[in-house]
């Protein structure tokens, strides 16, 4: 049976890994926001 510190280290290590789907969604959201900002900049 593993010690508590080893368990918590493994849990934190697992949680640190970025989720690939979240990264893709973030990239889409950021690119969409950039496009909107460019459109607003052109209107002014």
C-alpha positions, 0 to 999 in steps of 0.5 A: 500500500502506498503512502499518503504523500506518494498518493497525493503526489500522483494525484497532483501530477495527474491533475497537472496534465493539461487536457488536450480537448480543453487546449483545443477549445481554448485555442479556438476561443482565443482565435475567435476573440482575436478576429472579433477584436480585429473587426472592432478595430477596423470599424473605428 
